[in-house]
């Protein structure tokens, strides 16, 4: 789904995601911002960070990536999906 003008993008999306994570008792890893679809490893074949992209992303070009951590225990959760 392509983001609509009323939806958060870039840094505003990270702020919204952080609020949702905190409301559920988790801590959002703000270092992980999602990325362009590209070859692996992403550290070498980098297409940009979704969290730094200030426009509405086109479907099929970006991977949404979210990592949360428990605030006091050594575990968390990870979610990654193609924006469609």
N, C-alpha and C positions, 0 to 999 in steps of 0.2 A: 504494500500500500504506500503510495506517495504521500508524504506529510502534507496536510492541508494548512493554509495560512493561519488557522487558529491554533495549530499544534506547536509545541515547543521544538526548537531545533538547536543544534550547537550547545553552547554553555547553558542555555535555558533548559534544555532537555536534561542535562546532568543535574541541575538543581532540582528539577521535578523528580528525577529518579532517586536522588539522595533523600528527599522528603518522604517518598514512599517507603524506601528501605528503613529509614529511621522510625517511621510510624509502625513498622512491623518488628522493630527491635533489632535491626541489622545495621551494619556499617557498609556503605557503598565504597568500592574501590574506584576512586576518581582517576587513577592512572590508566585504567582500561576504558577506551572510548569507542570501541568498534573500529571497523576499517573497511576499505574498499575491497571488493572481491579481487583477489590476486593469487599468485602462486605461493606455495608454502616453502620456506618459512617467511612469515610476514616481515620479520626484521630485515630481510634482504630485499624482498619484493614488495616494498611498501607503496601503497597507493594513497595514503592519507588517513587521518583520524576522523571518524564520524563526529566525535565531540567537538572538533575544531571547525567543522563544515557548517557555515552559517546560512546555507540555503536549504531548500526542501529537497531531500534526497530522491533520486530517481529509483524506481523499483528495479530490483535485480542487480544493482551495482554496489550495494553496501551491506555489510554484516553488522547487525546489532549485537553487541557483546556486553554483558552485565556480570559483574562479580560482586558478591556480597560476603561479608565476614561476620561471624558472631562477635559481639563487642568484647567478650572476655574469655572465650574458649577458642582453641586452635583449629577451627573448621569454618567452612563457609559453603557457598553454592555458586554455580556458574551457569549462565545461559547464553547461547549464541544462536542466531537465526538470520537467514537472508531476508532483508526487507523486500516484501513483494507487494 
